[in-house]
Structure formats: C-alpha cells, structure tokens
C-alpha cells in the first residue's frame, strides 16, 4: 500500500511534483507504508524524508485501487497496488530533496507535463483539481 500526497501551494493554484531519479518520471511525493506504522504516519515520514519539511495540513483525497495496477516482486508475489492518497500543504521552510528526487517544481494545473507524469498518478492529480474546485468528497475506486 502506498501513501502519496498532492502538495498544493497556499492558493491551490499549483502542485509540487518531484522528478524521480529512479524512473525519470514526474510524480507525487510519498511512498510505501511500513508494517509498523499507520497510513498517516507513513505520509508524514515520507514527506519529511523527501522534502525536509513537515506537513501543515492534509486531507484524504481518495483511495485508488484499480485492479490493473499490479506489482510483481522478486520473491514471486504479485499484488494489486492500492494508494491511500492525500492532498495538503507543506509547512514553511526550505525544501531539501532526498536522493530519490532529481528536482522538484511547482506546476500550474494547465502546466502539468502529463506525458512525463507516471500514468498511475494521472487520476489522483485530476481528482485533486476537482477537490480544489470545491468537491471535497473522497474518491474511492
């Protein structure tokens, strides 16, 4: 299970994306949930590790569980990927990226480089725009 977050600027006009060093794709911050932590604990840990900043606020955006999102592991296990996705804002401070990221950049909603964003995160970004426009109902897939 993953816990990604759509990070917004203070006005909800831009989203912060990371350019990942492992996949050369743009995407959301966040990551996996360890077996000793809750989803929100994982969210806070991952954001701090990947940005050097704490979350000022977060809200549930949705649960994304499309059965076509499959992960095959070296030990032979094959599992559906489920993402409990949040939307929120960072606390003030200086952004410090981890080695997982090549760079980070703010994108206006009409500037998101969709062809360079991981396809598995398109729907979450689209739902985030709906959330910013006023529909705060969590999405469940």
Beta strands, then each sheet from edge to edge (+ up, - down):
strand 1: 2-8
strand 2: 14-20
strand 3: 26-27
strand 4: 29-32
strand 5: 55-64
strand 6: 70-72
strand 7: 78-80
strand 8: 83-90
strand 9: 101-108
strand 10: 139-140
sheet 1: 3+ 2- 1+ 4-
sheet 2: 3+ 2- 1+ 8+ 5- 10-
sheet 3: 3+ 2- 9+
sheet 4: 6+ 7-
end
